[in-house]
């Protein structure tokens, strides 16, 4: 992968397509997801699959599509060190009919290992 933003583009597209395998390859193991509702410690591929299948199912029950809107050109990237980026993004949710629901913010610590950038920490203020 070329840079940390490409990892996030592939990650968001994988969520939009409910592709759990592609979501998995975006993550560093271990990693951590932090939201308004608590912390999820990711220690295995199984944790990622369980977490994201639960998120997608919960959204569906709330009439929220897993299609995520984003503007890659608006990602705010800060290089912390040579192999660590802080990436801030603004995302959009839609209902199951494709209508706008809300925007929210996410921030990530993305770490480069060998030639791959991986999500180590993700935070969100998404209320749903």
Secondary structure as UniProt FT lines:
FT   HELIX           4..16
FT   TURN            17..18
FT   HELIX           20..24
FT   TURN            25..26
FT   STRAND          27..35
FT   TURN            36..37
FT   STRAND          38..42
FT   HELIX           45..61
FT   TURN            62..63
FT   STRAND          69..70
FT   HELIX           72..74
FT   STRAND          76..81
FT   TURN            82..83
FT   STRAND          84..95
FT   TURN            96..97
FT   STRAND          100..113
FT   TURN            114..115
FT   STRAND          116..124
//
